[in-house]
Amino acid sequence: MPKHSRELIGKLEYEALKIRRHLIRMIYQAGSGHPGGSLSATDVITALYFHVLNVDPKDPSWVDRDRFVLSKGHACPAWYAALAETGFFPIEELDTLRKIGSRLQGHPDMRKTPGVEASTGSEGQGLSNGIGMALAAKLDRRSYRIYVMVGDGENDCGQTWEAAMSASFYKLDNLCAIVDRNLMQLDGPTKHIMSLEPLADKWKAFGWKVLEIDGHDFTEILKAFDKAESVKGKPTVIIARTLKGKGVSFMEGAVGFHGKAPNEEEYEQAMTELGGEP
């Protein structure tokens, strides 16, 4: 069977659809949340949790597990759905998103949620956190890898570039960053707020191996992760071109759904488009 068989791609597409349905339902029931960036990140997160990461849901603290940090913490509904579908906690718990006493807060909390490696949400800090993990792995002579997803807006942050400089200085080839390049942030298109281009050249200048892919094409996603694992002596960044709101027609490219729950009519339409029951 080819390494990235049609069967594997089909399975990932199926899981991604389930995650999209989960996150829309979660945000609708909570009455708040971030659907746009969750939907854009879904396919990369699905590939990580259903194929790439070496983790054990029954032992979330296993010392040799791979680590994933969602620096764009507001997209946690997609992450929670992937964690639930892979067995870190019951799927029914997804219904408690943003509720008082829930383990599923509006931004990830490593003290509460099994499988969450770092509390995130403050822009620009997740990559630094991942670098600490990657350095620890090197010092402890462990072979696990660290993956960090950052949002477009986080490339505005000075700390992101301080972290990028440090990662190449320490030759952290066990570190892979993924930029969810959906071209939008809270207040509008990134090009109107703080133009990031030439983004790939910037990461290259900071000493990283740069891969650019379609972040919704599982074949490209899996090949990029394979390539990242083969790179030696430097960290890798995958710039994943994505679409904010991917999968729900009226959310695609709509900055208004960065941080807004769908109303009842929108929820029903979204679930219909995703092939699920409202």
MIDOSE-1310 file (N, C-alpha, C; in nm, 2 decimals, decimal comma, always signed):
residues 278
mpkh	+0,09/-0,12/+0,00/+0,00/+0,00/+0,00/+0,09/+0,12/+0,00; +0,07/+0,22/-0,09/+0,14/+0,35/-0,09/+0,14/+0,41/+0,05; +0,24/+0,49/+0,08/+0,25/+0,55/+0,21/+0,13/+0,64/+0,24; +0,09/+0,71/+0,14/-0,02/+0,80/+0,15/-0,13/+0,75/+0,05
srel	-0,19/+0,64/+0,09/-0,29/+0,58/+0,00/-0,42/+0,66/-0,01; -0,49/+0,62/-0,11/-0,62/+0,68/-0,13/-0,71/+0,65/-0,01; -0,69/+0,53/+0,05/-0,77/+0,49/+0,17/-0,73/+0,59/+0,29; -0,60/+0,62/+0,30/-0,56/+0,71/+0,41/-0,62/+0,85/+0,39
igkl	-0,61/+0,90/+0,27/-0,66/+1,03/+0,24/-0,81/+1,03/+0,26; -0,88/+0,93/+0,22/-1,03/+0,92/+0,24/-1,06/+0,92/+0,39; -0,98/+0,85/+0,47/-1,01/+0,85/+0,61/-0,99/+0,99/+0,67; -0,88/+1,05/+0,63/-0,86/+1,19/+0,69/-0,97/+1,29/+0,65
eyea	-1,01/+1,28/+0,52/-1,12/+1,36/+0,48/-1,25/+1,34/+0,56; -1,27/+1,21/+0,59/-1,39/+1,17/+0,67/-1,38/+1,23/+0,81; -1,26/+1,22/+0,87/-1,24/+1,27/+1,01/-1,25/+1,42/+1,01; -1,19/+1,48/+0,91/-1,20/+1,63/+0,91/-1,34/+1,68/+0,90
lkir	-1,43/+1,61/+0,82/-1,57/+1,65/+0,82/-1,64/+1,64/+0,95; -1,60/+1,53/+1,02/-1,66/+1,51/+1,16/-1,62/+1,62/+1,25; -1,49/+1,66/+1,24/-1,44/+1,76/+1,33/-1,50/+1,89/+1,30; -1,52/+1,92/+1,17/-1,59/+2,05/+1,13/-1,74/+2,05/+1,19
rhli	-1,80/+1,94/+1,18/-1,94/+1,93/+1,24/-1,94/+1,95/+1,39; -1,84/+1,89/+1,45/-1,83/+1,90/+1,60/-1,81/+2,05/+1,64; -1,71/+2,11/+1,57/-1,68/+2,25/+1,62/-1,79/+2,35/+1,59; -1,86/+2,33/+1,48/-1,98/+2,42/+1,46/-2,08/+2,40/+1,56
rmiy	-2,11/+2,27/+1,60/-2,21/+2,24/+1,70/-2,17/+2,30/+1,83; -2,04/+2,28/+1,87/-1,99/+2,33/+2,00/-2,00/+2,48/+2,01; -1,96/+2,55/+1,90/-1,97/+2,70/+1,91/-2,11/+2,75/+1,91; -2,20/+2,68/+1,83/-2,34/+2,72/+1,83/-2,40/+2,70/+1,97
qags	-2,37/+2,59/+2,03/-2,43/+2,56/+2,17/-2,37/+2,66/+2,27; -2,25/+2,69/+2,26/-2,18/+2,78/+2,35/-2,23/+2,92/+2,33; -2,27/+2,96/+2,21/-2,31/+3,09/+2,18/-2,19/+3,19/+2,16; -2,07/+3,13/+2,16/-1,95/+3,21/+2,13/-1,84/+3,12/+2,09
ghpg	-1,74/+3,18/+2,03/-1,62/+3,10/+1,99/-1,57/+3,15/+1,86; -1,48/+3,08/+1,80/-1,41/+3,12/+1,68/-1,42/+3,02/+1,57; -1,53/+3,02/+1,49/-1,54/+2,92/+1,38/-1,45/+2,94/+1,27; -1,42/+3,06/+1,23/-1,34/+3,09/+1,10/-1,20/+3,02/+1,11
gsls	-1,12/+3,06/+1,21/-0,99/+3,00/+1,23/-0,99/+2,86/+1,27; -1,09/+2,81/+1,33/-1,10/+2,67/+1,36/-1,12/+2,59/+1,23; -1,21/+2,63/+1,14/-1,23/+2,56/+1,02/-1,11/+2,57/+0,93; -1,04/+2,68/+0,93/-0,92/+2,68/+0,84/-0,81/+2,59/+0,89
atdv	-0,80/+2,57/+1,02/-0,70/+2,48/+1,08/-0,73/+2,33/+1,08; -0,85/+2,30/+1,05/-0,90/+2,16/+1,07/-0,82/+2,06/+1,00; -0,79/+2,08/+0,87/-0,73/+1,97/+0,80/-0,59/+1,94/+0,85; -0,51/+2,04/+0,88/-0,38/+2,02/+0,93/-0,39/+1,95/+1,07
ital	-0,48/+1,99/+1,15/-0,49/+1,93/+1,28/-0,54/+1,78/+1,27; -0,62/+1,76/+1,17/-0,67/+1,62/+1,15/-0,55/+1,53/+1,10; -0,47/+1,58/+1,01/-0,36/+1,51/+0,96/-0,26/+1,47/+1,08; -0,24/+1,57/+1,17/-0,15/+1,55/+1,28/-0,20/+1,44/+1,37
yfhv	-0,33/+1,45/+1,41/-0,38/+1,36/+1,51/-0,42/+1,22/+1,46; -0,45/+1,22/+1,33/-0,50/+1,09/+1,28/-0,39/+1,02/+1,19; -0,27/+1,08/+1,19/-0,16/+1,01/+1,11/-0,02/+1,04/+1,16; +0,01/+1,17/+1,19/+0,15/+1,21/+1,21/+0,20/+1,19/+1,36
lnvd	+0,12/+1,24/+1,45/+0,17/+1,24/+1,59/+0,18/+1,11/+1,65; +0,29/+1,09/+1,73/+0,30/+0,97/+1,81/+0,26/+1,00/+1,95; +0,13/+0,97/+1,98/+0,07/+1,00/+2,11/-0,01/+0,88/+2,16; -0,04/+0,88/+2,28/-0,12/+0,77/+2,34/-0,23/+0,84/+2,42
pkdp	-0,35/+0,84/+2,37/-0,46/+0,90/+2,44/-0,49/+0,85/+2,58; -0,45/+0,72/+2,60/-0,47/+0,66/+2,73/-0,36/+0,70/+2,83; -0,25/+0,76/+2,78/-0,14/+0,81/+2,87/-0,09/+0,94/+2,81; -0,17/+1,05/+2,83/-0,14/+1,18/+2,77/-0,01/+1,24/+2,82
swvd	+0,05/+1,19/+2,93/+0,17/+1,24/+2,98/+0,29/+1,15/+2,95; +0,27/+1,05/+2,86/+0,38/+0,96/+2,82/+0,50/+1,05/+2,78; +0,62/+1,01/+2,84/+0,73/+1,10/+2,82/+0,78/+1,11/+2,68; +0,77/+1,01/+2,60/+0,82/+1,01/+2,46/+0,72/+1,05/+2,36
rdrf	+0,61/+1,11/+2,40/+0,50/+1,15/+2,30/+0,55/+1,27/+2,22; +0,50/+1,28/+2,10/+0,52/+1,40/+2,03/+0,43/+1,51/+2,09; +0,48/+1,64/+2,08/+0,40/+1,75/+2,14/+0,34/+1,83/+2,03; +0,22/+1,88/+2,05/+0,15/+1,97/+1,96/+0,11/+2,10/+2,04
vlsk	+0,15/+2,21/+2,00/+0,11/+2,34/+2,06/+0,02/+2,42/+1,96; -0,10/+2,45/+2,00/-0,18/+2,54/+1,92/-0,16/+2,68/+1,97; -0,07/+2,75/+1,90/-0,04/+2,89/+1,95/-0,16/+2,98/+1,92; -0,23/+2,96/+1,81/-0,35/+3,03/+1,78/-0,47/+2,97/+1,86
ghac	-0,46/+2,99/+1,99/-0,54/+2,92/+2,09/-0,69/+2,93/+2,07; -0,73/+3,04/+2,00/-0,88/+3,07/+1,98/-0,94/+2,96/+1,89; -0,85/+2,89/+1,82/-0,90/+2,78/+1,73/-0,92/+2,65/+1,80; -0,92/+2,65/+1,93/-0,92/+2,53/+2,01/-1,04/+2,44/+1,98
pawy	-1,16/+2,48/+1,94/-1,27/+2,39/+1,91/-1,23/+2,28/+1,81; -1,15/+2,31/+1,71/-1,10/+2,21/+1,62/-1,01/+2,11/+1,69; -0,92/+2,16/+1,78/-0,83/+2,08/+1,85/-0,90/+1,99/+1,95; -1,00/+2,05/+2,03/-1,08/+1,97/+2,12/-1,15/+1,85/+2,05
aala	-1,20/+1,88/+1,93/-1,28/+1,78/+1,86/-1,18/+1,67/+1,82; -1,06/+1,70/+1,77/-0,96/+1,60/+1,74/-0,92/+1,52/+1,86; -0,90/+1,59/+1,97/-0,86/+1,51/+2,09/-0,97/+1,42/+2,13; -1,10/+1,46/+2,13/-1,21/+1,37/+2,16/-1,22/+1,26/+2,07
etgf	-1,21/+1,28/+1,94/-1,23/+1,18/+1,84/-1,11/+1,07/+1,85; -1,00/+1,11/+1,90/-0,89/+1,02/+1,91/-0,88/+0,96/+2,05; -0,97/+0,99/+2,14/-0,99/+0,92/+2,27/-0,92/+0,99/+2,39; -0,89/+1,11/+2,38/-0,83/+1,18/+2,50/-0,93/+1,20/+2,61
fpie	-1,06/+1,22/+2,57/-1,17/+1,24/+2,66/-1,30/+1,21/+2,58; -1,41/+1,19/+2,66/-1,53/+1,15/+2,59/-1,59/+1,26/+2,49; -1,64/+1,21/+2,38/-1,69/+1,30/+2,28/-1,80/+1,38/+2,33; -1,88/+1,33/+2,42/-1,99/+1,40/+2,48/-1,95/+1,53/+2,55
eldt	-1,82/+1,53/+2,60/-1,77/+1,64/+2,67/-1,76/+1,77/+2,58; -1,76/+1,75/+2,45/-1,75/+1,86/+2,36/-1,87/+1,96/+2,38; -1,98/+1,90/+2,43/-2,10/+1,99/+2,45/-2,08/+2,09/+2,56; -1,97/+2,08/+2,64/-1,95/+2,16/+2,75/-1,86/+2,28/+2,72
lrki	-1,83/+2,30/+2,59/-1,74/+2,41/+2,56/-1,78/+2,54/+2,62; -1,68/+2,61/+2,68/-1,70/+2,74/+2,74/-1,80/+2,75/+2,85; -1,84/+2,63/+2,90/-1,94/+2,63/+3,02/-1,86/+2,64/+3,15; -1,92/+2,69/+3,25/-1,86/+2,70/+3,38/-1,82/+2,56/+3,43
gsrl	-1,70/+2,54/+3,48/-1,66/+2,42/+3,53/-1,61/+2,32/+3,42; -1,63/+2,35/+3,30/-1,58/+2,26/+3,19/-1,43/+2,25/+3,18; -1,38/+2,14/+3,13/-1,24/+2,13/+3,10/-1,21/+2,19/+2,97; -1,31/+2,23/+2,89/-1,29/+2,28/+2,76/-1,32/+2,43/+2,76
qghp	-1,21/+2,51/+2,80/-1,23/+2,65/+2,80/-1,22/+2,72/+2,67; -1,25/+2,85/+2,66/-1,24/+2,92/+2,53/-1,11/+2,93/+2,47; -1,00/+2,92/+2,56/-0,87/+2,90/+2,51/-0,81/+2,79/+2,58; -0,71/+2,72/+2,52/-0,66/+2,59/+2,58/-0,60/+2,61/+2,72
dmrk	-0,63/+2,52/+2,81/-0,57/+2,53/+2,94/-0,51/+2,39/+2,97; -0,37/+2,39/+2,98/-0,30/+2,26/+3,00/-0,33/+2,20/+3,14; -0,38/+2,28/+3,23/-0,41/+2,23/+3,36/-0,54/+2,15/+3,37; -0,62/+2,17/+3,26/-0,76/+2,11/+3,27/-0,78/+2,00/+3,17
tpgv	-0,72/+2,01/+3,05/-0,77/+1,93/+2,93/-0,66/+1,82/+2,90; -0,70/+1,70/+2,90/-0,60/+1,59/+2,86/-0,56/+1,61/+2,72; -0,43/+1,61/+2,69/-0,38/+1,62/+2,56/-0,33/+1,76/+2,52; -0,37/+1,86/+2,60/-0,33/+2,00/+2,58/-0,19/+2,02/+2,64
east	-0,09/+2,05/+2,56/+0,04/+2,06/+2,61/+0,08/+2,20/+2,66; +0,01/+2,30/+2,62/+0,04/+2,44/+2,66/-0,08/+2,52/+2,66; -0,09/+2,61/+2,76/-0,20/+2,70/+2,77/-0,17/+2,82/+2,67; -0,25/+2,84/+2,58/-0,22/+2,94/+2,47/-0,34/+3,03/+2,45
gseg	-0,31/+3,13/+2,37/-0,41/+3,23/+2,33/-0,35/+3,37/+2,33; -0,26/+3,40/+2,41/-0,18/+3,52/+2,40/-0,10/+3,52/+2,28; -0,12/+3,61/+2,19/-0,06/+3,60/+2,05/+0,10/+3,60/+2,06; +0,15/+3,51/+1,98/+0,30/+3,51/+1,96/+0,38/+3,42/+2,06
qgls	+0,31/+3,36/+2,15/+0,39/+3,29/+2,26/+0,40/+3,14/+2,24; +0,32/+3,08/+2,16/+0,32/+2,94/+2,14/+0,45/+2,88/+2,08; +0,51/+2,96/+1,99/+0,63/+2,91/+1,93/+0,75/+2,91/+2,03; +0,75/+3,01/+2,11/+0,85/+3,01/+2,22/+0,84/+2,89/+2,31
ngig	+0,71/+2,86/+2,34/+0,68/+2,74/+2,43/+0,73/+2,61/+2,36; +0,71/+2,60/+2,23/+0,75/+2,48/+2,16/+0,90/+2,47/+2,15; +0,97/+2,58/+2,14/+1,11/+2,58/+2,14/+1,17/+2,53/+2,27; +1,11/+2,57/+2,38/+1,15/+2,51/+2,51/+1,14/+2,36/+2,51
mala	+1,03/+2,31/+2,46/+1,01/+2,17/+2,45/+1,11/+2,10/+2,36; +1,14/+2,16/+2,25/+1,24/+2,11/+2,15/+1,38/+2,10/+2,21; +1,41/+2,21/+2,29/+1,54/+2,21/+2,35/+1,55/+2,10/+2,46; +1,44/+2,09/+2,53/+1,44/+1,98/+2,64/+1,46/+1,85/+2,58
akld	+1,39/+1,82/+2,46/+1,41/+1,69/+2,40/+1,56/+1,67/+2,36; +1,62/+1,77/+2,31/+1,76/+1,76/+2,27/+1,85/+1,73/+2,39; +1,83/+1,81/+2,50/+1,91/+1,80/+2,62/+1,89/+1,66/+2,68; +1,77/+1,61/+2,67/+1,74/+1,48/+2,73/+1,76/+1,36/+2,64
rrsy	+1,81/+1,39/+2,52/+1,84/+1,29/+2,42/+1,71/+1,20/+2,39; +1,60/+1,27/+2,38/+1,47/+1,21/+2,34/+1,45/+1,23/+2,19; +1,37/+1,14/+2,13/+1,35/+1,15/+1,99/+1,21/+1,21/+1,95; +1,14/+1,25/+2,05/+1,00/+1,30/+2,01/+1,01/+1,43/+1,94
riyv	+0,91/+1,47/+1,86/+0,91/+1,59/+1,78/+0,80/+1,69/+1,84; +0,82/+1,81/+1,80/+0,73/+1,92/+1,85/+0,67/+1,99/+1,73; +0,54/+2,01/+1,73/+0,47/+2,08/+1,62/+0,40/+2,19/+1,68; +0,41/+2,31/+1,62/+0,34/+2,43/+1,67/+0,27/+2,50/+1,55
mvgd	+0,14/+2,52/+1,57/+0,06/+2,59/+1,47/+0,05/+2,74/+1,52; +0,09/+2,83/+1,43/+0,07/+2,97/+1,46/-0,03/+3,03/+1,35; -0,09/+3,14/+1,39/-0,19/+3,20/+1,30/-0,12/+3,31/+1,22; -0,19/+3,36/+1,12/-0,14/+3,47/+1,04/-0,10/+3,59/+1,13
gend	-0,20/+3,63/+1,21/-0,18/+3,75/+1,29/-0,05/+3,74/+1,38; -0,02/+3,62/+1,42/+0,10/+3,60/+1,51/+0,23/+3,63/+1,44; +0,23/+3,64/+1,31/+0,35/+3,68/+1,24/+0,37/+3,83/+1,25; +0,27/+3,90/+1,31/+0,29/+4,04/+1,34/+0,37/+4,06/+1,46
cgqt	+0,38/+3,96/+1,54/+0,44/+3,97/+1,68/+0,59/+3,96/+1,68; +0,65/+4,05/+1,75/+0,80/+4,04/+1,76/+0,85/+3,91/+1,82; +0,77/+3,86/+1,92/+0,82/+3,74/+1,99/+0,82/+3,62/+1,89; +0,74/+3,62/+1,79/+0,74/+3,51/+1,69/+0,88/+3,51/+1,63
weaa	+0,93/+3,63/+1,59/+1,06/+3,63/+1,52/+1,18/+3,61/+1,61; +1,16/+3,65/+1,74/+1,27/+3,62/+1,84/+1,28/+3,47/+1,85; +1,16/+3,41/+1,86/+1,16/+3,26/+1,87/+1,22/+3,19/+1,75; +1,18/+3,25/+1,63/+1,23/+3,19/+1,50/+1,38/+3,20/+1,50
msas	+1,44/+3,31/+1,54/+1,58/+3,32/+1,55/+1,65/+3,22/+1,64; +1,59/+3,20/+1,76/+1,64/+3,11/+1,85/+1,64/+2,97/+1,80; +1,53/+2,93/+1,74/+1,51/+2,79/+1,69/+1,62/+2,75/+1,59; +1,66/+2,84/+1,50/+1,76/+2,81/+1,41/+1,90/+2,82/+1,47
fykl	+1,92/+2,91/+1,57/+2,04/+2,92/+1,64/+2,08/+2,78/+1,71; +1,97/+2,72/+1,77/+1,99/+2,60/+1,84/+1,97/+2,48/+1,75; +1,96/+2,50/+1,62/+1,95/+2,39/+1,52/+1,84/+2,29/+1,56; +1,72/+2,34/+1,59/+1,61/+2,25/+1,64/+1,54/+2,18/+1,52
dnlc	+1,61/+2,08/+1,47/+1,54/+2,00/+1,36/+1,43/+1,91/+1,41; +1,41/+1,91/+1,54/+1,29/+1,83/+1,59/+1,17/+1,92/+1,61; +1,18/+2,04/+1,55/+1,07/+2,14/+1,56/+1,01/+2,17/+1,43; +0,88/+2,16/+1,42/+0,81/+2,20/+1,29/+0,70/+2,30/+1,33
aivd	+0,70/+2,42/+1,27/+0,60/+2,51/+1,28/+0,51/+2,51/+1,16; +0,38/+2,53/+1,18/+0,28/+2,54/+1,07/+0,22/+2,68/+1,08; +0,22/+2,75/+0,98/+0,15/+2,88/+0,97/+0,02/+2,86/+0,90; -0,09/+2,88/+0,98/-0,22/+2,87/+0,92/-0,25/+3,00/+0,84
rnlm	-0,21/+3,00/+0,71/-0,20/+3,12/+0,63/-0,34/+3,14/+0,56; -0,44/+3,18/+0,64/-0,57/+3,20/+0,59/-0,59/+3,35/+0,55; -0,49/+3,43/+0,56/-0,48/+3,57/+0,51/-0,57/+3,66/+0,58; -0,63/+3,62/+0,70/-0,71/+3,71/+0,78/-0,67/+3,70/+0,93
qldg	-0,71/+3,81/+0,99/-0,70/+3,81/+1,14/-0,82/+3,88/+1,19; -0,82/+3,91/+1,32/-0,94/+3,96/+1,39/-1,00/+4,07/+1,32; -0,92/+4,17/+1,28/-0,98/+4,30/+1,23/-0,99/+4,31/+1,08; -0,94/+4,20/+1,00/-0,95/+4,21/+0,86/-0,84/+4,13/+0,79
ptkh	-0,82/+4,16/+0,66/-0,72/+4,09/+0,59/-0,58/+4,13/+0,64; -0,49/+4,03/+0,65/-0,36/+4,06/+0,70/-0,28/+4,17/+0,62; -0,31/+4,17/+0,49/-0,24/+4,26/+0,40/-0,28/+4,41/+0,43; -0,39/+4,43/+0,49/-0,44/+4,56/+0,53/-0,39/+4,61/+0,67
imsl	-0,36/+4,51/+0,75/-0,32/+4,54/+0,89/-0,17/+4,54/+0,91; -0,10/+4,44/+0,86/+0,04/+4,44/+0,86/+0,09/+4,34/+0,76; +0,12/+4,39/+0,64/+0,15/+4,30/+0,53/+0,27/+4,21/+0,57; +0,25/+4,08/+0,54/+0,35/+3,98/+0,58/+0,44/+3,93/+0,47
epla	+0,40/+3,96/+0,35/+0,48/+3,91/+0,24/+0,61/+4,00/+0,22; +0,72/+3,93/+0,18/+0,73/+3,79/+0,14/+0,75/+3,70/+0,26; +0,65/+3,63/+0,30/+0,65/+3,56/+0,43/+0,76/+3,44/+0,42; +0,76/+3,37/+0,31/+0,85/+3,26/+0,30/+0,99/+3,31/+0,31
dkwk	+1,02/+3,42/+0,25/+1,16/+3,47/+0,25/+1,20/+3,51/+0,39; +1,10/+3,56/+0,46/+1,13/+3,61/+0,60/+1,18/+3,49/+0,69; +1,10/+3,38/+0,68/+1,13/+3,26/+0,75/+1,27/+3,20/+0,71; +1,29/+3,20/+0,58/+1,42/+3,15/+0,53/+1,54/+3,24/+0,58
afgw	+1,51/+3,37/+0,59/+1,62/+3,46/+0,64/+1,65/+3,43/+0,79; +1,55/+3,37/+0,86/+1,57/+3,34/+1,00/+1,63/+3,20/+1,01; +1,67/+3,14/+0,90/+1,74/+3,01/+0,91/+1,65/+2,88/+0,91; +1,53/+2,90/+0,86/+1,44/+2,78/+0,86/+1,42/+2,72/+0,73
kvle	+1,40/+2,59/+0,72/+1,36/+2,52/+0,60/+1,21/+2,56/+0,58; +1,18/+2,61/+0,46/+1,04/+2,65/+0,44/+0,97/+2,57/+0,33; +0,85/+2,52/+0,37/+0,77/+2,44/+0,27/+0,64/+2,52/+0,26; +0,59/+2,53/+0,14/+0,46/+2,60/+0,11/+0,36/+2,50/+0,05
idgh	+0,25/+2,49/+0,11/+0,15/+2,39/+0,06/+0,01/+2,44/+0,06; -0,08/+2,37/+0,00/-0,23/+2,39/+0,01/-0,27/+2,32/+0,14; -0,31/+2,40/+0,24/-0,34/+2,35/+0,37/-0,47/+2,27/+0,38; -0,54/+2,25/+0,27/-0,66/+2,17/+0,27/-0,64/+2,05/+0,18
dfte	-0,52/+2,02/+0,13/-0,49/+1,91/+0,04/-0,41/+1,81/+0,13; -0,48/+1,70/+0,17/-0,41/+1,60/+0,26/-0,29/+1,54/+0,20; -0,28/+1,52/+0,07/-0,16/+1,47/+0,01/-0,04/+1,56/+0,03; -0,07/+1,69/+0,01/+0,04/+1,79/+0,03/+0,07/+1,80/+0,17
ilka	-0,03/+1,80/+0,26/+0,00/+1,81/+0,41/+0,09/+1,70/+0,45; +0,06/+1,57/+0,42/+0,13/+1,46/+0,46/+0,27/+1,46/+0,41; +0,29/+1,49/+0,28/+0,42/+1,50/+0,22/+0,51/+1,61/+0,29; +0,45/+1,72/+0,33/+0,52/+1,82/+0,40/+0,57/+1,77/+0,54
fdka	+0,48/+1,70/+0,61/+0,52/+1,65/+0,74/+0,64/+1,55/+0,72; +0,63/+1,47/+0,62/+0,74/+1,37/+0,59/+0,87/+1,44/+0,57; +0,86/+1,55/+0,48/+0,98/+1,62/+0,45/+1,04/+1,69/+0,57; +0,95/+1,75/+0,65/+1,00/+1,82/+0,77/+1,08/+1,72/+0,86
esvk	+1,03/+1,60/+0,87/+1,10/+1,50/+0,96/+1,24/+1,47/+0,90; +1,26/+1,48/+0,77/+1,38/+1,44/+0,71/+1,49/+1,56/+0,72; +1,44/+1,68/+0,75/+1,54/+1,79/+0,75/+1,63/+1,79/+0,87; +1,75/+1,80/+0,85/+1,85/+1,80/+0,96/+1,92/+1,93/+0,98
gkpt	+1,94/+1,97/+1,11/+2,02/+2,08/+1,14/+1,95/+2,22/+1,14; +1,82/+2,22/+1,11/+1,75/+2,34/+1,12/+1,60/+2,31/+1,14; +1,52/+2,40/+1,19/+1,38/+2,38/+1,21/+1,31/+2,40/+1,07; +1,19/+2,35/+1,06/+1,11/+2,36/+0,94/+0,98/+2,43/+0,97
viia	+0,94/+2,52/+0,88/+0,81/+2,58/+0,89/+0,73/+2,55/+0,76; +0,61/+2,50/+0,78/+0,51/+2,47/+0,67/+0,42/+2,59/+0,66; +0,42/+2,66/+0,56/+0,32/+2,77/+0,53/+0,21/+2,71/+0,46; +0,10/+2,69/+0,54/-0,02/+2,62/+0,48/-0,12/+2,72/+0,43
rtlk	-0,14/+2,73/+0,30/-0,24/+2,83/+0,25/-0,38/+2,77/+0,28; -0,46/+2,84/+0,35/-0,59/+2,79/+0,39/-0,69/+2,90/+0,37; -0,82/+2,86/+0,39/-0,93/+2,95/+0,37/-1,01/+2,96/+0,50; -1,01/+3,08/+0,55/-1,09/+3,10/+0,68/-1,23/+3,06/+0,66
gkgv	-1,28/+2,98/+0,75/-1,42/+2,93/+0,74/-1,44/+2,81/+0,64; -1,33/+2,75/+0,61/-1,33/+2,64/+0,51/-1,44/+2,54/+0,54; -1,53/+2,51/+0,44/-1,63/+2,41/+0,45/-1,77/+2,46/+0,47; -1,78/+2,58/+0,51/-1,92/+2,64/+0,53/-1,92/+2,77/+0,44
sfme	-2,01/+2,76/+0,34/-2,01/+2,86/+0,24/-2,01/+3,01/+0,29; -2,10/+3,04/+0,38/-2,11/+3,18/+0,42/-2,01/+3,22/+0,52; -1,93/+3,13/+0,57/-1,82/+3,16/+0,66/-1,69/+3,18/+0,58; -1,68/+3,12/+0,46/-1,55/+3,12/+0,39/-1,51/+3,26/+0,35
gavg	-1,40/+3,30/+0,40/-1,35/+3,44/+0,37/-1,42/+3,55/+0,44; -1,50/+3,52/+0,53/-1,58/+3,62/+0,60/-1,52/+3,65/+0,74; -1,46/+3,77/+0,74/-1,39/+3,80/+0,87/-1,48/+3,81/+0,99; -1,61/+3,84/+0,96/-1,71/+3,85/+1,07/-1,72/+3,72/+1,15
fhgk	-1,68/+3,61/+1,09/-1,69/+3,48/+1,17/-1,56/+3,45/+1,23; -1,47/+3,54/+1,24/-1,35/+3,52/+1,32/-1,38/+3,48/+1,46; -1,47/+3,55/+1,52/-1,51/+3,53/+1,66/-1,66/+3,54/+1,69; -1,74/+3,48/+1,61/-1,89/+3,49/+1,62/-1,95/+3,36/+1,60
apne	-2,04/+3,32/+1,69/-2,12/+3,20/+1,68/-2,23/+3,22/+1,57; -2,26/+3,11/+1,50/-2,37/+3,12/+1,41/-2,51/+3,13/+1,48; -2,60/+3,20/+1,42/-2,74/+3,19/+1,48/-2,80/+3,06/+1,44; -2,93/+3,04/+1,48/-3,00/+2,92/+1,46/-3,01/+2,88/+1,31
eeye	-3,05/+2,98/+1,23/-3,06/+2,96/+1,09/-2,93/+2,93/+1,02; -2,82/+3,00/+1,06/-2,69/+2,98/+1,01/-2,63/+2,84/+1,05; -2,66/+2,81/+1,18/-2,62/+2,68/+1,23/-2,68/+2,56/+1,14; -2,81/+2,57/+1,12/-2,88/+2,47/+1,04/-2,82/+2,46/+0,90
qamt	-2,79/+2,57/+0,84/-2,74/+2,57/+0,70/-2,60/+2,51/+0,71; -2,52/+2,55/+0,81/-2,38/+2,50/+0,82/-2,38/+2,35/+0,83; -2,46/+2,30/+0,92/-2,47/+2,16/+0,94/-2,51/+2,08/+0,81; -2,61/+2,14/+0,74/-2,65/+2,08/+0,62/-2,54/+2,07/+0,52
elgg	-2,46/+2,18/+0,51/-2,35/+2,18/+0,41/-2,24/+2,08/+0,45; -2,23/+2,06/+0,58/-2,13/+1,96/+0,63/-2,18/+1,82/+0,64; -2,30/+1,80/+0,59/-2,36/+1,66/+0,58/-2,40/+1,61/+0,72; -2,43/+1,70/+0,81/-2,47/+1,65/+0,94/-2,61/+1,69/+0,98
ep	-2,66/+1,64/+1,10/-2,79/+1,67/+1,15/-2,78/+1,79/+1,24; -2,86/+1,89/+1,23/-2,85/+2,01/+1,32/-2,88/+1,96/+1,47
